[in-house]
């Protein structure tokens, strides 16, 4: 093989493999959820159009699907690949958004389906454990009674996978870490072989490689910007704090001079291609305030 395989954990590659091959995604999800046979996923409906987007500046990679189970019930599932840290509150926000968006006007609470978020992490997130797989649900601390099955978070930490594989999920994790063709063939799992064949195909496609590199560059630039903001301050009207590493020299008062300064900083960040989401994280200003400053 003369070409180098692309990284499966790259957003663009992940979309191509799992956003276009329903049977592959079904097998992966069933491996993660490990439901009883009568609750296995049998079909999927992709809910978000993001899977078809090729723009390298998408801030998040996710697949939102409505999964039909063998018992004819449905669950909403969101799958994400993440290469960034500071993830605890973000994953809670993602779940809340997935659950809330089901309740459109006129619908009743009883129509809400379980919302499941699966996070594939390219870093060690849970420092207190060595195993790569973490399942989180809401339960009574004393009795261990599950309060609701609607809340489910699954975390897969790629750096923690063991050297050997013992089940289908272990095999998928080896695939995510970059298993060779020989290793994949030895797994004797048709869906993983199909995923690997797709990976080989797009790895040889010059257009796909260009989109891969564009997305990779965007991720590197984004993480560099966030690290810079976190460790040094963005230095556009900011001062370093003494308490948490970066204290933003940003007063939120109603004084006209302060508002003018806030506007200047926001406009400078926008001019440097920072997204409103990133500006909010950097300045601690709400989205509505940033939009207001942007348009005044």
Buried (B, 14 or more C-beta within 10 A) or exposed (E): EEEEBBBBBBBBBBBBBBBEBBEBBBBBBBBBBEBEEEBBBEBBEBBEEBBEBEEBEBEEBBBBBBBBBBEEEBBBBBBBBBBBBEBEEBBBEBBEEBBEEBEEEEEEEEEBBBBBBBBBBBEBBBEEEEEBBBEBEEEEEEEEEEEEEBBBBBBBBBEBBEEEBEEBBBBBBBBBBBBEBEBBEEBEBEBBBBBBBBBBEBBBBEEBBEBBBBBBEBBEEBEEBBEBBBEEBBEBBBEEEEEEEBBBEBEEEEEEEEBEBBBEBBEBBBEEEBBBEBBBBBBEBEEEBBEBBEEE
